[in-house]
Amino acid sequence: MTHRSYAYEQPVPLPHNERLEFLGDAVLGVIVSDLIYRRYPDAAEGAMVPLRASVVNNQQLAALAREMDLGPHILLGRGEELSGGRDKPSVLADTLEAVIGAAYLELGMEAVAEVLVPVFAELLADAVDRGTGYPKTALQETAVKDLRRKAHLPSGAVGARSRQAVRRSGLREGRALRNREWPQQEGGRAECRP
């Protein structure tokens, strides 16, 4: 697999992985989205998007690339090699996407899905078990760990009526994690300002 840093260091630039990365990213997105859609029929779009993001991201793809031992098979430029590029999450994730793109071109969607669906089904099940992709669930789980009590997410209006603000905070072990105010905008939406 040819990283662009290697391709551009050659006397005559070589083709590199970026186009395959683009294609592989799209193929992976379709496969995982379809898997979520079919496996979690009651999930709303607002839950499906973060769930997909919890398993299709640089860290997760890099971990899979490491399991496949892709690092030694990447042609890297001198600078990228010296900076530890073979183990950089972004380089590994991009390379895995390029492999997926190449497999799609050679073998088709069905063959690629046959390999990826079992892998990502397991990752998704783990993510759902951990509450990954659901910020409120993750906060509550963190708050109750070893405490065996619920976390509360209080909210309320503060300030003069004409300049109401919304206050949100999270609790962990009884202490506030964050306390911020957001001025109210038209329609009741809040504008974030730390």
Residue, then its C-alpha position, 0 to 999 in steps of 0.5 A: m500500500t502506497h502512502r502519499s508521502y512515499a509517492y511524492e518523494q519519488p522522481v516521478p510521483l506514483p499513484h497512492n492510496e487516497r482514492l482507494e481510501f475515499l472509496g473504502d470509507a464510503v463502502l465501510g460506511v454503507i456496510v456499517s449503516d446497513l448493519i445498524y439499520r437491520r440489527y437495531p430496528d427500533a433505533a432512531e437516527g439520532a442514536m444510529v449516527p453516534l453508534r456508527a461513529s463509535v465503531v467507524n473512527n480512526q482509533q477503531l480502524a487503526a486497532l483493526a489494521r494493527e490486528m491485520d498487521l498492515g503497518p509493515h506493508i505500507l510504503l512511507g516517505r522518509g519523514e513519515e517513517l521517521s515520525g512513527g507513521r507505521d503506527k499512527p492511527s490516521v495512517l493505519a485507518d486510512t490504509l485499512e480504508a484503502v484495503i477495503g476500497a481495493a477489495y470492493l473493486e476486485l471482489g464486490m460489495e457482497a464479498v467485502a460485507e461477508v468479511l466486515v459484517p461479523v467484525f463490526a457486528e461484534l464491535l457494535a454489540d460491545a458499543v451498545d453494551r458500554g452505552t457508547g454513542y449515547p452521551k447521557t448513558a455514558l455520563q450516568e454509567t461513569a457517575v454510578k460506577d462503584l457508587r451504585r446510585k444514579a447521576h442527575l442532569p439538572s437543568g433550569a432557567v437562571g437570570a433576569r427574565s429578559r436575559q434567561a440562560v440555561r444551566r446544564s451540569g453533570l455530576r460525578e461522585g456528587r461533584a459538578l463536572r461542568n457548569r455553564e450558562w447559555p443565553q437563550q436564543e429565539g425558539g428556546r435554543a441555547e447558544c453555547r458559551p463556556 
